[in-house]
Amino acid sequence: MTTIAFETTDLPIIGAPMAGGTTTPELAAAVARAGGFPFVAGGYLSAEALAPLVERMRETTENFGVNLFAPNTVPIDRGAFDAFVSALEPVAADRGVAIDPEPVDDDDHYSDKVDYLVDNPVPLVSMTFNIPSAEVVDRLHSVGTQVVATVTTAAEARTAADRGIDALIVQGPRAGGHSGTADPTRSIEDRATVDLVNDVLAEVDLPLAAGGGVDGPESVDELLQAGASAVVVGTLLLLSDEAGTAPTHRAALQSADFDETQLTRAFTGRPARALVNDFVRKFDPIAVDAYPALHHLTKSFRAQAKKDDDPQGLHLWAGTGYRGAQTGSAETIVKELGAPFTRN
Ligand SMILES: Cc1cc2nc3c(=O)[nH]c(=O)nc-3n(C[C@H](O)[C@H](O)[C@H](O)COP(=O)(O)O)c2cc1C
C-alpha cells in the first residue's frame, strides 16, 4: 500500500484544517515544528486568497495538506427557509443587523481552487462535505498529489474507495465544527469515533486517519490501536496561542456557563458541533437543511456578535473533548499529545 504523506511525520498527529481563520499559518507551522502533519484550511477562501497561504506553508515544510470544501448544495425548502428568516429578522434587528432574505448559493470557489492546486501541486489534498468526483481525483493524481476524503460512514468510505481516493479521514460525530458528511440531511447518531473506524476498516482497505472528540493521549492511543495511522485534532488546538480562535470563543470554551456541545444546523444549514448557547437553543429547532444558504444568511449576525463579544450569538464550534483544550503554544500541545506515540 502507498505511504500517505500524513504517515511520514515524527508524530502520528494531524492538526485539523479549521477554516474561517482558526488555522492560521502560525498554527500550521507550530504543528509542523512539533512533528505533526499540518493542513492549510482552504474553505471559505477564493483561489487568490488560498495561494499565499500555500506558498507560506511551503516555506515551513514540504510535507503538508490543503483542505477544501467539496460542493454539496442541498435543495432549499423555500417555505422552511423563509420561516427561519422571519424568526431571525427581529433578533438580528435587535443587534442592529439587517439580513438579506434571499438564499445565496455558491460552490466556495471549488473549481478555481482545484485548478490552482493542479497548477501548483501540493503533497496532499483533502476534501470534506462531499466525496470528490473521480475526475477531480484523477486530475490531482496526474500532478502527483495524494487525495484524501473525510468520511463519516462506511458507505461514504466505499464511495471514496470506488473513486480512487488514496486515504480517508474518518470523522466521528463528536468532532468540533462541521460534519463532513456527504449527506448533510441525514440524522447523525452519537457514537465513538473508534466504532466508526472499525466499521470503515471492515468495508474498505485504505489507510486512514481518524478524529472527533479526542480529549487527550488515551483517545489518541485508542484510535491508533484500532488501526488509524494518525489522529486528527481540532478542538484541542482551539486555545493555543497560534490559533485564530476569537477571544469570545476562547472565553466560552473555558467558561462554566457553557457545559455541553450539540450537533446543530442552526448556524449554517449543515450539521456542526458547537457549545450550546442561546442561538442554538432558539434556532436549532427550526433550522433548515440549506448549506451554504443558511451560512450566508447568518454570517453578518454572527460577525456582529463577535464584535459585541457576545458568546450567545456566535458559532462556538467545539468537539466533545473541549475540556481537554489547553492554552500555550501549539507546538507544546501537539508534542505532549503525540510524544508517547512517536514513530520510529
Ligand atoms: C473551529 C473548527 C473549524 C473546522 N473547520 C474545518 C474545515 O475547514 N475543514 C475540515 O475538513 N474540517 C474542519 N473541522 C473539523 C476538523 O477537521 C476535525 O474533524 C475535528 O476538529 C476533529 O474533532 P475534534 O474537534 O473533536 O478534535 C473544523 C473543526 C473546528 C473545531
The ligand as a Gaussian input file, in Angstrom:
#p B3LYP/6-31G(d) Opt

LIG

0 1
 C      -13.226000      25.527000      14.575000
 C      -13.224000      24.325000      13.677000
 C      -13.185000      24.517000      12.309000
 C      -13.151000      23.398000      11.444000
 N      -13.035000      23.603000      10.097000
 C      -12.843000      22.530000       9.286000
 C      -12.505000      22.707000       7.914000
 O      -12.356000      23.823000       7.423000
 N      -12.328000      21.604000       7.147000
 C      -12.418000      20.330000       7.667000
 O      -12.215000      19.358000       6.936000
 N      -12.741000      20.138000       8.962000
 C      -12.924000      21.206000       9.779000
 N      -13.174000      20.995000      11.108000
 C      -13.268000      19.610000      11.610000
 C      -11.874000      19.055000      11.851000
 O      -11.244000      18.787000      10.614000
 C      -11.891000      17.741000      12.642000
 O      -12.757000      16.813000      12.042000
 C      -12.304000      17.933000      14.066000
 O      -11.754000      19.084000      14.626000
 C      -11.878000      16.713000      14.878000
 O      -12.582000      16.632000      16.080000
 P      -12.175000      17.444000      17.403000
 O      -12.563000      18.874000      17.119000
 O      -13.025000      16.828000      18.434000
 O      -10.699000      17.295000      17.601000
 C      -13.213000      22.089000      11.979000
 C      -13.261000      21.917000      13.376000
 C      -13.253000      23.013000      14.220000
 C      -13.256000      22.786000      15.705000

